[in-house]
Structures are given as C-alpha cells and as structure tokens.
Amino acid sequence: MSAKILPRKAVFAVAGATVLVAAPLAAHHSTAMFEWGKEMPMKQATVDKWEWTNPHTFLYVTVKERDGKDHKWALEGMSPNHLIRYGWSKNSVKPGDKINLTYYPLRDKRRGGFNVTITKADGKKLFQFGEGGSQTAKAQAEGAKKN
C-alpha cells in the first residue's frame, strides 16, 4: 500500500512545484507593447499614485494635454530591486508632486507607456536605466578607488 502512496505524493509534489515556478513566469510579459527606444517627453505631470511593486513599478499621473483637458496616464517601470540601484525608493515621488518625465509610448496609442526618466521640481533626475547609471556600480567603483 505504501508503494501506491509514494508515487501519488511524488506526482502531487512535482505538480505543485511546477505551478509555483510557472505562475510568476506567466505573470511577466514582453516589452513588445511599447515603442522601445522612441523616448517621448511629458511636461508638468502631476503624480496621482506611485506603486512600488514587483515585478514592475507603476506611476499614475495626470497631465494637461493640447486639447486643454486633464488626462490620466499609466506608466510601467522597472522592478523596485532594479530601481534601488539607480537611486529610487518607494518615496521617490508622492501624490501631488509635479514632475517632468520621459517614456516609451504604447504601440496602440493609449495613454500609457514605459517610464524612462523623472525630473522632480527640485531638478533631481531619476533614471530607470541607461545614462544615469547604477548607483550600486558607482558606489562599488568609488569604494575600489579608495582602497
């Protein structure tokens, strides 16, 4: 009787492990929805909400467009783990902050995209990646110079 139970337990264990591993992979998506590399500016946006979540951060803003009306935008960003290395934190922006930003637009032209940079009212610029450079790498390089 124990010979029948052991294989059944093994099957359930393998099935459970497969679900646990596959679920996060299925939740992640491609960046094909964005016009990657086509950086667009957005001026005088007001932060509505900043979600510091995995696997991606989300920034929700309101901006007055050419039609004179306020429009809501949703912008995806890199993960908190990645952004910490570029000087971001869960407190980098808060509702009501006025910011300028750059983003890669959605291919379907909806009001959204992938956030690339944020420039705060005090002039501080935060980069999602690229020319701003990883603060972790910079700190490690500076530490190596001192030693």
N, C-alpha and C positions, 0 to 999 in steps of 0.2 A: 504494500500500500504506500509506503514512503517513496518508492520509486516513481509512482504516478504524481505524487505531490511535488517532489523536487522539480521535475521538468515544468510543471504548471507554474510554480513560483518563479522559475527562471524566465519563462515566457513573459509573465507579468512584469518582472523586473526590467527586462530588456525593453518591453513596450513602454513602460513608464519613463525609463531613461531617454528613450527616443523622443517622446513627447516633450520632455523637459529641455532637451537640447534643440529640437526643431522649432519650438514656439518662438524663442527670441529671433531666430534666423528668419522665420517667416514674417515677423513683425517689421523687420528692417526692409527698406525699399531702395530702389535705384534713384540716381540723381537725374535720370533722363527727362523728368518733368520740368527741369529748369533749363534756361538758355545759359548753360555753363560758360563763363568767360565773357558774357555780354553784361558788364557791370553798369548798372543804372543808378543815378543819384536820386535821393529823395530828401527834400529840404523841409525844415520846420515840422517834423512829425512829432506828435505827442504820444508818449508811451501810455497805452491803456493797461497792458499786462505783460509781465516777463515771467515765463515758465522755465525754471531751472530743472529740467527733467531729462531722464535717459529714455531712449537713445539719442534724442535731439532736444535742444532748447527751442523755445518758440517765443517770438516777440510780436505782440499785437499793438498796432499803432493806428492813430487817426491822422489824416493829412488832408489839407485843403487842396483840391485839385484845380485844374484850369477852368472847370465849369463853375467854380466858386463854392462848391459844396464840400462838406467834410465826408471823407470816405474811409472805411475801415480796411486795414491791410493785415495779413498774417504772414510772418516771415519765419522760416525754419532756420536753425543754426546748428553748429557742431555740438557735440556732447559736452556736458559740464567737465568731464575728465580732460577733454582736449582744451576747452576754453580756459581752464585754470592755468594751463601752461602758457597762455597768451595774455595773462593778466586780468582775466574776467573773474567775476564772482557772482553769487546769487543776488548781490546788492549793487551790481554794476549800473543798473537802471531801475527806476521805480515809476509807478503810475504818476502821470503828470509831468515827468521830465520832457523837456524839449530837446530833440536830437536831430542831427542830420545823419543820413545813413546811405550806404550803397548796397545794392542787392543784385542778384541774378534773377530776372523775371521768370514767371511760369510760362511755359510754351503756349498754354491755352489762353493766355492774356487775362486770366482772373487776377484780382488784386491780391497778389501774394508772390513769394519767391524765396530765395535763399539769401539770408543776410550775410554780407561780406565785411562791412565796417560800420562802426557807430562813432560819430563825433559828438561829444557831450557839449553842453553850453559853456563849460569852462575851457573848451578847446582840446580836452583829452580825447585821443583817438584810440579806439579798441579794434583790433583786427581779429577776424575769425581764423585766419591762416595767412601765409604768404609774407609780404614785405615787413609786416610788423614783427615777425619772428617770435619764436617760442621764448618766453621769459625763463623757462626752466633751462633751456640750452644756453641762454645768455648768462644766467647765474652760474651755471656749471663752468662756462668758459672763463668768466671773471674769477671764479674760485681757483681755477687751474693756473691763471696768470699770477695770482698771489702766492701760490705755493712754489 
